[in-house]
Amino acid sequence: MVRLTEVFRQATQSRIITNAHRINEGKMPELSAEEGSDFYFVEAPDPKIGLRKLIAVVKDRIPARFGLDPVRDVQVLCPMNRGGLGARSLNIELQQALNPAGDVKVERFGWTYGPGDKVMQIANDYDRDVFNGDLGVIGRIDVEEGELTVSFDGRDVVYGFGELDELVLAYATTIHKSQGSEYPAVVIPLVTQHYAMLARNLLYTGVTRGRKLVVLVGQKKALAIAVRNQGGRRRWSKLREWLAGSVA
């Protein structure tokens, strides 16, 4: 077994990488914001203020400073679905802030969709060649035909209104759902109301999804809880004892 413990070529260039390694080692990330940094912490004492600051970061601050599109380039990653700063509530808030519904919209399966909305495929669909976790943007809604068109990396895929249970809004999603993906910019809310899901491995996964920029929004106490909590418990299966007994 080989374990990589040192950061070399990119260490002096990326706070994302060095802070990801610090988190993985159980150390608090460096939070001082230096000019040209790619890692920031925006403090918010409670979820209500955190919501306001997170929307400002996604809608205004990141586009103005880094020139990134708030819908296509910025992904909010949450420790959990529930709560005021959970993925479901944030999707509704971010949709209202970034793409408020116009005259053309469709409501199905608990979501309201309009042209320009960011969505995620949540089931493997081999006929359409789209898969669980794929992100797209709604291009057109044809109310008369009962169809909605989503662009996935420039490829249009058509859904009937009755098939929209395969999609959810995706301005925000859970860190768990983001595994295996990466995004130009990642914004992660961290508050103590997420206590049940605050863990080092989850935070590490979220931070390492960001390619150019990572912004944490929330409470330092919640960040500290996540860094200290190693997450998954060791399994005591007694496999070693059983194998030793069978050999004997």
C-alpha positions as CSV (number, residue, x, y, z in Angstrom):
1,M,0.0,0.0,0.0
2,V,1.2,3.5,-0.9
3,R,-0.1,6.6,1.0
4,L,0.4,10.0,-0.5
5,T,1.1,12.5,2.3
6,E,2.8,15.5,0.6
7,V,1.6,18.2,-1.7
8,F,4.1,19.1,-4.4
9,R,3.6,21.0,-7.7
10,Q,0.3,22.8,-6.9
11,A,0.9,23.4,-3.2
12,T,2.0,27.0,-3.5
13,Q,-0.7,27.8,-6.1
14,S,-3.9,26.4,-4.7
15,R,-5.5,26.9,-1.3
16,I,-8.1,24.4,-2.3
17,I,-5.5,21.7,-2.4
18,T,-3.6,22.6,0.7
19,N,-6.8,23.1,2.7
20,A,-8.2,19.8,1.5
21,H,-5.1,18.1,2.8
22,R,-5.4,20.0,6.1
23,I,-9.0,18.9,6.5
24,N,-8.1,15.3,5.7
25,E,-5.4,15.5,8.4
26,G,-7.9,16.8,11.0
27,K,-6.6,20.4,10.9
28,M,-8.6,23.5,10.5
29,P,-8.2,25.0,7.0
30,E,-6.4,28.4,6.6
31,L,-9.2,30.9,6.4
32,S,-7.3,34.2,5.9
33,A,-8.3,35.6,2.5
34,E,-5.3,36.6,0.5
35,E,-5.4,38.4,-2.8
36,G,-5.8,35.9,-5.6
37,S,-6.9,33.1,-3.3
38,D,-9.2,30.3,-4.5
39,F,-10.5,29.4,-1.0
40,Y,-12.7,31.7,1.2
41,F,-14.7,31.6,4.4
42,V,-17.7,33.9,4.8
43,E,-18.8,33.9,8.4
44,A,-22.5,33.9,9.3
45,P,-23.6,33.6,12.9
46,D,-27.0,31.9,12.1
47,P,-28.8,30.2,9.2
48,K,-30.9,33.2,8.4
49,I,-27.9,35.4,7.9
50,G,-26.1,32.5,6.2
51,L,-28.9,32.2,3.6
52,R,-28.7,35.9,2.8
53,K,-24.9,35.8,2.5
54,L,-24.9,32.6,0.4
55,I,-27.3,34.1,-2.1
56,A,-25.2,37.2,-2.3
57,V,-22.1,35.2,-2.9
58,V,-23.6,33.1,-5.6
59,K,-25.6,35.8,-7.4
60,D,-23.3,38.8,-7.1
61,R,-19.9,38.4,-5.5
62,I,-18.6,35.4,-7.4
63,P,-19.8,36.7,-10.9
64,A,-18.4,40.2,-10.2
65,R,-15.0,39.1,-8.9
66,F,-14.3,35.9,-10.8
67,G,-16.4,36.3,-14.0
68,L,-18.2,33.0,-13.4
69,D,-21.8,32.4,-14.4
70,P,-24.0,31.9,-11.3
71,V,-26.1,29.1,-12.8
72,R,-23.7,27.2,-15.1
73,D,-20.4,27.6,-13.2
74,V,-21.4,27.8,-9.5
75,Q,-22.6,24.8,-7.6
76,V,-23.9,24.9,-4.0
77,L,-23.1,21.7,-2.1
78,C,-25.0,21.0,1.1
79,P,-24.2,18.5,3.9
80,M,-27.9,17.5,3.9
81,N,-31.3,18.1,2.1
82,R,-33.2,19.3,5.1
83,G,-33.2,22.6,6.9
84,G,-33.1,26.3,5.9
85,L,-29.6,25.8,4.4
86,G,-30.4,22.3,3.1
87,A,-30.4,21.5,-0.6
88,R,-34.2,21.5,-1.0
89,S,-34.8,24.9,0.6
90,L,-31.8,26.5,-1.1
91,N,-33.0,25.3,-4.5
92,I,-36.2,27.3,-4.1
93,E,-34.4,30.4,-2.8
94,L,-31.7,30.3,-5.5
95,Q,-34.3,29.7,-8.2
96,Q,-36.1,32.8,-7.1
97,A,-32.9,34.8,-6.9
98,L,-31.3,33.6,-10.2
99,N,-34.2,32.6,-12.4
100,P,-37.6,33.7,-11.2
101,A,-40.4,31.9,-13.0
102,G,-41.9,33.8,-15.9
103,D,-45.1,33.2,-17.8
104,V,-44.0,29.9,-19.2
105,K,-43.5,27.3,-16.5
106,V,-44.6,23.8,-15.5
107,E,-45.3,22.4,-12.0
108,R,-44.7,18.7,-11.5
109,F,-43.7,16.4,-8.7
110,G,-43.2,19.2,-6.1
111,W,-41.0,21.4,-8.3
112,T,-41.7,24.4,-10.6
113,Y,-39.6,24.5,-13.8
114,G,-39.0,27.4,-16.2
115,P,-36.6,28.1,-19.1
116,G,-33.1,28.8,-17.8
117,D,-33.5,26.6,-14.7
118,K,-30.6,24.3,-13.7
119,V,-31.7,20.7,-13.2
120,M,-30.2,17.3,-12.4
121,Q,-31.0,13.9,-13.8
122,I,-31.7,11.6,-10.8
123,A,-32.1,8.3,-12.6
124,N,-30.1,6.4,-15.2
125,D,-32.0,6.7,-18.5
126,Y,-30.2,4.7,-21.2
127,D,-32.7,5.5,-23.9
128,R,-32.0,9.2,-23.5
129,D,-28.3,8.6,-22.7
130,V,-28.5,10.7,-19.5
131,F,-27.5,9.4,-16.1
132,N,-27.9,10.0,-12.4
133,G,-26.1,13.2,-11.5
134,D,-25.9,14.8,-15.0
135,L,-26.5,18.5,-14.9
136,G,-28.4,20.5,-17.5
137,V,-30.3,23.7,-18.2
138,I,-33.9,23.9,-19.4
139,G,-34.0,25.5,-22.8
140,R,-37.6,25.3,-23.8
141,I,-41.0,24.4,-22.4
142,D,-43.8,23.6,-24.9
143,V,-47.0,23.7,-22.9
144,E,-49.2,22.6,-25.9
145,E,-47.1,19.5,-26.6
146,G,-46.5,18.8,-22.9
147,E,-42.8,18.7,-23.4
148,L,-39.7,20.2,-21.8
149,T,-36.2,20.3,-23.4
150,V,-33.0,20.2,-21.3
151,S,-29.5,20.9,-22.7
152,F,-26.9,18.6,-21.3
153,D,-23.5,19.9,-22.4
154,G,-25.0,21.2,-25.6
155,R,-27.1,18.1,-26.3
156,D,-30.9,18.6,-26.2
157,V,-33.0,16.0,-24.4
158,V,-36.8,16.1,-24.5
159,Y,-39.0,15.1,-21.5
160,G,-42.7,14.7,-21.4
161,F,-44.3,16.5,-18.4
162,G,-45.2,13.1,-17.0
163,E,-41.5,12.1,-17.0
164,L,-40.2,15.0,-14.9
165,D,-39.9,12.8,-11.9
166,E,-36.4,12.1,-13.4
167,L,-35.4,15.7,-12.8
168,V,-34.9,18.0,-9.8
169,L,-33.7,21.6,-9.5
170,A,-30.0,21.6,-9.1
171,Y,-28.9,25.1,-8.1
172,A,-28.0,23.2,-4.8
173,T,-27.4,19.6,-4.3
174,T,-26.0,17.4,-1.5
175,I,-22.3,16.7,-1.2
176,H,-23.1,13.0,-1.4
177,K,-24.7,13.5,-4.8
178,S,-21.7,15.4,-6.1
179,Q,-19.2,12.6,-5.6
180,G,-17.3,11.9,-8.8
181,S,-18.1,15.4,-10.2
182,E,-16.3,18.7,-10.2
183,Y,-17.4,22.3,-10.8
184,P,-15.6,25.6,-11.6
185,A,-16.8,27.0,-8.3
186,V,-18.3,25.4,-5.2
187,V,-20.2,27.1,-2.3
188,I,-20.7,25.0,0.9
189,P,-23.1,26.1,3.7
190,L,-21.9,25.0,7.1
191,V,-24.1,25.5,10.2
192,T,-24.6,23.6,13.4
193,Q,-28.1,22.6,12.3
194,H,-26.4,20.2,9.9
195,Y,-24.7,18.6,13.0
196,A,-25.9,15.1,12.1
197,M,-24.0,15.2,8.8
198,L,-20.9,17.3,9.7
199,A,-18.0,15.0,9.1
200,R,-14.4,15.3,7.9
201,N,-14.8,13.0,4.9
202,L,-17.9,14.8,3.7
203,L,-16.3,18.2,4.0
204,Y,-13.2,16.9,2.2
205,T,-15.4,15.6,-0.6
206,G,-17.2,18.9,-0.9
207,V,-14.0,21.0,-1.0
208,T,-12.3,18.8,-3.6
209,R,-15.3,19.2,-6.0
210,G,-14.2,22.9,-6.6
211,R,-11.8,23.3,-9.6
212,K,-11.2,27.1,-9.5
213,L,-12.9,28.4,-6.3
214,V,-14.3,27.1,-3.0
215,V,-16.3,29.3,-0.6
216,L,-17.5,28.2,2.8
217,V,-20.5,30.1,4.2
218,G,-21.5,29.7,7.9
219,Q,-20.2,29.2,11.4
220,K,-16.6,28.4,12.4
221,K,-18.0,26.2,15.1
222,A,-19.7,24.0,12.4
223,L,-16.5,23.9,10.4
224,A,-14.6,22.8,13.5
225,I,-17.2,20.1,14.2
226,A,-16.8,18.7,10.7
227,V,-13.0,18.8,10.8
228,R,-12.9,17.0,14.2
229,N,-15.5,14.4,13.3
230,Q,-13.8,11.5,11.4
231,G,-17.2,10.2,10.3
232,G,-17.8,6.5,9.7
233,R,-17.1,4.3,12.6
234,R,-14.7,1.3,12.5
235,R,-16.5,-2.0,11.8
236,W,-15.7,-4.7,14.4
237,S,-16.6,-7.8,12.3
238,K,-14.1,-10.1,14.1
239,L,-13.1,-11.2,10.6
240,R,-9.4,-11.4,11.6
241,E,-10.2,-13.7,14.6
242,W,-12.4,-15.9,12.4
243,L,-9.8,-16.2,9.7
244,A,-7.1,-17.0,12.3
245,G,-9.4,-19.7,13.8
246,S,-10.1,-21.3,10.4
247,V,-6.3,-21.4,9.6
248,A,-5.6,-22.9,13.0
